[in-house]
C-alpha cells in the first residue's frame, strides 16, 4: 500500500504540468451499432480484504455503500438497455463480485432477462466456494466461474497474505474439486514470476491444476 501511494503521488506530480484537461458542458452517451452485439463488463470494486500485490480498482467492503453501488449498477445497465444496446455475453470482475451474492444474483438475473444473455462469466475467491453462494450464482445464469487461486504453495500464499484468508493450498484444491462440474467452465487464475516463486513451485501448481482437473487455467505475471 505504501508503494502504491508513493507511485500515485509521483505520477500525479510528473504529469500535472503536461496533461491539459478541458471541461465539457455536456457529455453524450455513445449510441450502439445496431449491426453488432456487445460484451458487457461489470466491475464490482469491493473486497473483504485487500491483497497487497493487486493493482485493480478495489476498495475495502462497506456493505451499505456496496448495496447502493449494486442499485446504481442496475440503473446504469437499464440505461444501456433503453439506448438500444444488445449484449450477448457478460463478464463480471473485481474486486470480488461475490461479496454480496444476493445483490449480485439480482443484477445478473435482471440483466439476463433484459438482454437474453446466455454466456455469463464471474470471478470469485476460494472462501466464497460454498454451496449457498454457488447455488445463487448458478441460478443467476453463471456458466463460467473463474476462481482467484494465485498459487497452491502455502509459502507463497503466506507471502501474498492469502493463507489466513482463504486457507492452505490443499484446502483450496478440495474446494475446487467440490464444485467441478457445477458450471460449464471452471477456470483458475494463477500468478507466475512472483518474487521467491521457483520453477518447482510453478510445476507443482500445474500438476495440481491437472489433478483437480480444472477446465481452464489463466496465468498472470
N, C-alpha and C positions, 0 to 999 in steps of 0.2 A: 504493500500500500504506500510506503514511503517513496519507493522508486516511481510508482505511478504518479504520485502527486508532484514529485520533482520534474518528471518528464513533461507533465501537463503545463507546469509553470514555465519551463524552458521554451516549449513550443509557442506558448502564448506570447512571451517576450520577443521571440525570434520573428514572429510573423505579424505582430501588431502594427508595424510600420509599413509592411509590404502588401497586406491584404486591404482592399478597398471595398467596403460594403455599401450598397445603395439601398435605400428604403423604398419599398413598393407600396403604393396606395392600396392595391388590390391584387391578390394572387388567385388566378383561376385554376381550378382543379382540372387535370387532363381528362379529355374525353376518350373513351375506348375506341380501338379499331374494331369495328364490327365483323371484320373478316377473320378475327383470331380469338382464341381463348387465352386466359392468363393463369399463372400460378399465384395464389395468394399466400404471402408470407405474413405470419402473425408472430409478433415478438412479445414474450412475457418476461419482463425485466427483473423479476423478483426471485431471490434465493433465500433459503433458510439460513445458510452460511455462505460466506464469500470465499472462494478459493483464491489463494494469493497469486497464482500464475495466470488466471483468467483475464483476458483483455476485452471480453464482450461487455456490452452495455447491461449492467445489472446493479441491483440495489438490495439491501437487507430487507427481508419481508416485513411489511407493515400491513396487517390484514385489512383494516378499514380503507387504507389507500389502495390496496390491491383490488378490493371489491369495487371501488369507484373506477379503477382502471378497466376492469372487465366490462363494466357497464358502458363506459365510453367507447370501448372496443366494439361492442355490439352496434352502437350508434354509428361509428365510423364505417363499419362493414355495410350497414344498411345504406349509407350514403353512396357507396360504390355500386350497390345493387340498383339504387334509384337512377344512377347515371348510366346504367346500361352495361356495366362490366359483366363479363362471363368468365367464371373461374372453373377450371376442370380439375384442379388439384390444390391442396393446402399443405403448407409446411409450417409447423409451429416450433419455434426455437426460443432460446432464452439466454440468460436466466434459467429458471426451472419451470416449464409450463404447467407442471402438475402440483404446484404449491397449494393451489385451491382447486382440487379436482372437480368439485361440483360446478364451480363457476366456469371452469374450462370446458366441461362437458356441455353446459348450456350454450356457450358460444359456438362450439363445434356443431351441435345438433341444429342450431338455428341457421348457421351458415350452410350446412349441408342441405337443409330444406329449401333455402333461398336459391341456391345455385345448382343443386343436383350433383354435388361433388361426390366422386366415388373413390378418390385417392387422397388419403389423409395421413401425413407423416407427423410424428410428435416426438419430441425429446423428453427424457426424464432422467432421474438419478436412481441409483440402486436402492436407496431407502424407500422409494415410492413403488417398488415392485411388491405390492401387496394385492391380495385378492380384491379388496374393496376398490382400490384406485384403478387397477387394471380393468375391472368389470365396467366401471364408469367410462373409461376411455374406449373400450371395445363397443359398448352400447352407443357411444357418440360417433362411431364410424371410423375410428383409427384402425388402419390396417398395416401401417409400418411404424414400428416402435424403435427408437434409437436411444440406447442407454449409455450415459456417460460413465464408462468404466475407467479409462485412462491407463490403468495397469492392474495386473493381478498380483504384483510383487508387493509384499507387505512393507518392505523397507521404503520403496518408492511411495507407496500410499501414505506412509507417515510423513515423508518429506513434503508431499503435496497437501498435507493436513486433511487427508480424506479418510484415513484409517478409523479415527474416532467417530467420524460422521456416518460412514457407510459400511464399516466392518472390514474384515480381512478379505484377501483375495479368494480364499476358499468359500467364505460366506457369500460373496458376490457371485461366484461361479454357481453355487447351489440355487440362488435366487433366479439367475438367468435360465438355468435348466428347468426350473419350475414353470416358467412361462413360455418356453419354447413351444411353438405350435398354436398359441393363442392368437397370434397375429400373422398375417401373410408373410411379413418380413420382420425379423428381429436383428437389428444392427447394433454393434458395439462400437462406440467411439473410443479410440486409443491415442496415446501420446507416444512419440518416439523422439529420441535425441534429448530427452530430459536430462539435466545435469545429474551425473553419477549413474545414469542408466547404462548398463553394459549390454553387449551383444547377447550374452547368455540370458539376461532378463527379458530381452525382446523376443528371443527364440522361445522362451518358456511361455510368454504371453500368447504367442502364435499357436503353440501346442494346446493351450487351454481353450482358446477360441475354437479350435477344430474338435476338441473333446466335447464341447457343450452340446451339439455343434451350432454356433451362431450362423444365421443365414448370410450375414454380411458383416464386414469389419471395415471401419474407416480410420486411417491413421493420420494424425496431425502432428506437425513438428512443434 
